[in-house]
Amino acid sequence: MPTTETPAATARTLECALSGPATVKAGQPVEVLFRLTNRTSAPLYVLDWHTPLEGIRNNIFEVTRDGTEVPYIGEMMKRGAPQADDYVTVAPGATVEGKVDLSRGYDLRQPGRYRVAFINRLMDVATDKAAVPPAMGEFREAQVTCPPFETTVTP
């Protein structure tokens, strides 16, 4: 039986975490681990677009170096309507993870202190598997709170 939870309520039931290395040498990969945990008693269906669950295919992070914005320089993917296989099922109490190399989308070659934050937006979250994918334009956007992390790039 589908639940009637709203996207705003769903966002409070998905716990988000972001982590990465404390330090890294300039020019080396900067692996970021993104985790979503379902704190409900029912499965949730999350569109992986614009999240690290699908990789870096758009500007999905806010990155600063010593307080200055680092612009996104990676690929920008255009898409049609999502398909059912674009959704990740997050079972009750389970966690899904996505690992990405931040340096594939952002220039991290300069030494400094970097702050990395996820944009805190999931394009579509459903509580009923039969409701994915929705009709185009009928996404159930959800905000998640994902604390940022910091890393230091050394020469």
C-alpha positions as CSV (number, residue, x, y, z in Angstrom):
1,M,0.0,0.0,0.0
2,P,1.5,3.4,-1.0
3,T,2.2,6.0,1.7
4,T,0.8,9.5,1.5
5,E,3.9,11.3,2.7
6,T,4.6,14.6,1.1
7,P,8.0,15.4,-0.5
8,A,8.8,17.8,2.2
9,A,8.1,15.1,4.8
10,T,10.1,12.6,2.8
11,A,13.1,14.9,2.8
12,R,13.1,14.8,6.6
13,T,13.1,11.0,6.4
14,L,16.2,10.8,4.2
15,E,19.4,11.4,6.0
16,C,22.2,12.7,3.9
17,A,26.0,12.6,4.5
18,L,28.9,13.8,2.5
19,S,32.6,13.0,3.2
20,G,36.0,13.2,1.6
21,P,39.7,13.2,2.5
22,A,41.0,15.6,5.0
23,T,44.0,16.4,2.8
24,V,45.0,15.7,-0.8
25,K,47.9,16.6,-3.0
26,A,47.2,19.1,-5.8
27,G,46.4,17.2,-9.0
28,Q,45.3,14.1,-7.3
29,P,41.7,12.8,-7.3
30,V,39.4,14.0,-4.6
31,E,37.0,11.2,-3.8
32,V,33.7,12.3,-2.3
33,L,31.3,9.8,-0.7
34,F,27.6,10.7,-0.8
35,R,25.2,8.7,1.4
36,L,21.4,8.7,1.6
37,T,19.8,6.7,4.5
38,N,16.0,6.0,4.6
39,R,14.8,6.5,8.1
40,T,11.2,5.3,7.3
41,S,9.6,1.9,7.5
42,A,8.8,1.9,3.8
43,P,11.0,2.0,0.7
44,L,11.7,5.3,-1.1
45,Y,12.4,5.7,-4.8
46,V,14.9,8.5,-5.5
47,L,15.7,9.8,-9.0
48,D,19.5,9.7,-9.1
49,W,19.8,12.6,-11.6
50,H,21.9,15.5,-10.2
51,T,23.2,13.5,-7.3
52,P,26.5,11.6,-6.8
53,L,24.5,8.4,-7.2
54,E,24.8,8.8,-10.9
55,G,28.3,10.5,-11.0
56,I,29.1,14.1,-11.8
57,R,27.0,15.0,-14.8
58,N,26.0,18.6,-13.8
59,N,26.9,21.2,-11.2
60,I,25.7,19.3,-8.1
61,F,28.1,20.8,-5.5
62,E,28.9,24.2,-4.1
63,V,32.7,24.3,-3.9
64,T,34.7,27.2,-2.5
65,R,38.5,27.6,-2.1
66,D,39.5,29.8,0.9
67,G,36.0,31.4,0.6
68,T,36.0,32.0,-3.2
69,E,33.6,30.1,-5.4
70,V,35.2,27.4,-7.6
71,P,33.2,27.2,-10.9
72,Y,31.9,24.0,-12.3
73,I,33.9,22.9,-15.4
74,G,32.5,19.4,-16.0
75,E,30.0,18.1,-18.5
76,M,26.4,19.3,-18.6
77,M,24.0,16.5,-19.5
78,K,20.7,17.2,-21.2
79,R,18.0,14.5,-20.9
80,G,14.5,13.5,-21.9
81,A,12.0,12.0,-19.5
82,P,13.4,9.7,-16.8
83,Q,12.9,6.0,-16.9
84,A,12.2,3.6,-14.0
85,D,15.8,2.5,-14.0
86,D,16.9,6.1,-13.3
87,Y,15.6,5.6,-9.8
88,V,17.4,4.1,-6.8
89,T,15.4,2.2,-4.3
90,V,16.3,3.0,-0.7
91,A,14.9,0.2,1.5
92,P,13.7,1.0,5.0
93,G,16.7,1.6,7.2
94,A,19.1,1.1,4.3
95,T,21.8,3.4,2.9
96,V,22.7,4.0,-0.7
97,E,26.1,5.4,-1.7
98,G,27.7,7.2,-4.6
99,K,31.4,8.0,-4.8
100,V,32.7,10.6,-7.3
101,D,36.0,12.3,-8.1
102,L,35.3,15.9,-7.4
103,S,38.2,17.0,-9.6
104,R,36.3,15.7,-12.7
105,G,33.9,18.7,-12.4
106,Y,35.8,21.3,-10.4
107,D,39.4,22.7,-10.7
108,L,41.1,21.7,-7.4
109,R,44.7,22.1,-8.6
110,Q,45.4,25.2,-6.5
111,P,46.5,24.6,-2.9
112,G,44.0,25.9,-0.3
113,R,41.1,25.0,2.0
114,Y,38.1,23.7,0.0
115,R,34.6,23.6,1.3
116,V,32.3,21.1,-0.5
117,A,28.5,21.1,-0.1
118,F,25.8,19.1,-2.0
119,I,23.1,21.3,-3.5
120,N,20.6,19.7,-1.0
121,R,18.0,19.0,-3.7
122,L,16.6,15.7,-4.9
123,M,14.7,16.1,-8.2
124,D,12.1,13.4,-7.5
125,V,11.4,11.2,-4.5
126,A,8.4,8.8,-4.5
127,T,6.9,6.6,-1.9
128,D,5.1,4.4,-4.4
129,K,7.1,2.4,-7.0
130,A,4.1,2.5,-9.4
131,A,4.5,6.3,-9.4
132,V,7.9,6.3,-11.1
133,P,8.7,7.7,-13.4
134,P,6.1,10.5,-13.1
135,A,4.7,12.4,-16.1
136,M,7.2,15.0,-17.3
137,G,7.1,18.0,-15.1
138,E,5.4,16.3,-12.2
139,F,8.5,15.7,-10.1
140,R,8.2,15.6,-6.4
141,E,11.3,17.6,-5.5
142,A,12.7,17.2,-2.0
143,Q,15.2,19.1,0.0
144,V,17.7,17.2,2.1
145,T,20.1,18.6,4.6
146,C,23.6,17.3,3.8
147,P,26.3,18.9,6.0
148,P,29.4,20.1,3.9
149,F,32.9,18.8,4.4
150,E,36.3,20.5,4.1
151,T,39.5,19.3,2.6
152,T,42.9,20.9,2.2
153,V,44.8,20.7,-1.1
154,T,48.5,20.8,-0.5
155,P,51.3,21.5,-3.1
